[in-house]
Amino acid sequence: MTVSLFAPPERIETQVFAEVPAKLRKGKARPERLAAGKGPTPAGCFLEGPAFDREGNLYVVDLAFGRIFRISPRGEFHVAAEYDGEPNGIAIHKDGRLFIADHKLGILALDPESGRIAPVVSRYHQQGFKGVNDLSFAMNGDLYFTDQGQSDLADPSGCVYRYTAAGVLQRLASCIPSPNGLVLSKTETTLFVAVTGPTAWRWTRPRVSPWRIPTWARCGSSTIAASRCIACSPAAATSSPTSPMAARSAGRSTSPIRAWA
């Protein structure tokens, strides 16, 4: 029997706010996506990455069919953009633009007024990303994002990047097995990263573990300790974390919840 010193969590009942209408559901996945090893999408859409704008509109991505939906406060769906990509996450810039983490194309920016999509950054040191997953803005305009791709314990090659407001791309951490969602602490001194483990791993460890990455301006040599914390030294300008295989420890973890101001 498990004994807890904490009160049970409050039960929150959920309800459906809006559903993708039938006219916007696609009937068949794109051949290129199927050839890449992705399965079919029977629902006709695959929603991810919710984010609210200042007017109360809710934006979500349709990863399987390269669409950005805008949902009005009344629950009405509109296609804000449709393009040949795989959008996975959204973060809204303070100037109103939607920044998109696209698994195929990197970081993109969408002008919600015109529907125009422009590339922001697609590679680091002249090499393309593995497949970016999620993103989050700091108050100063710096953009943090994860590059997950198909990384896992057998291929711990995922990374976390910062794209500064001045247009400089910095790699804060590497050698991560499947970095997924991320969020800054309230003081913006720490970046929490949810690391998703493979199915075979979840039996002995929690499936998602939060890692902490200090967000100093000069992020240097990194180590990953048993606390699942990536500690960056400000003494150097580049990071070279040790293997996350050293980060194994027991305990129950939960994924951080994203929030936009």
Secondary structure as GFF3:
##gff-version 3
##sequence-region A 1 261
A	DSSP	three_ten_helix	22	24	.	.	.	ID=ss1
A	DSSP	alpha_helix	31	35	.	.	.	ID=ss2
A	DSSP	beta_strand	47	52	.	.	.	ID=ss3
A	DSSP	beta_strand	58	62	.	.	.	ID=ss4
A	DSSP	three_ten_helix	63	65	.	.	.	ID=ss5
A	DSSP	beta_strand	67	71	.	.	.	ID=ss6
A	DSSP	beta_strand	77	82	.	.	.	ID=ss7
A	DSSP	beta_strand	87	92	.	.	.	ID=ss8
A	DSSP	beta_strand	98	102	.	.	.	ID=ss9
A	DSSP	beta_strand	106	110	.	.	.	ID=ss10
A	DSSP	beta_strand	117	121	.	.	.	ID=ss11
A	DSSP	beta_strand	123	124	.	.	.	ID=ss12
A	DSSP	beta_strand	127	128	.	.	.	ID=ss13
A	DSSP	beta_strand	132	137	.	.	.	ID=ss14
A	DSSP	beta_strand	143	147	.	.	.	ID=ss15
A	DSSP	beta_strand	158	163	.	.	.	ID=ss16
A	DSSP	beta_strand	169	176	.	.	.	ID=ss17
A	DSSP	beta_strand	179	184	.	.	.	ID=ss18
A	DSSP	beta_strand	190	196	.	.	.	ID=ss19
A	DSSP	three_ten_helix	199	201	.	.	.	ID=ss20
A	DSSP	beta_strand	208	214	.	.	.	ID=ss21
A	DSSP	beta_strand	222	224	.	.	.	ID=ss22
A	DSSP	beta_strand	230	232	.	.	.	ID=ss23
A	DSSP	three_ten_helix	244	247	.	.	.	ID=ss24
###
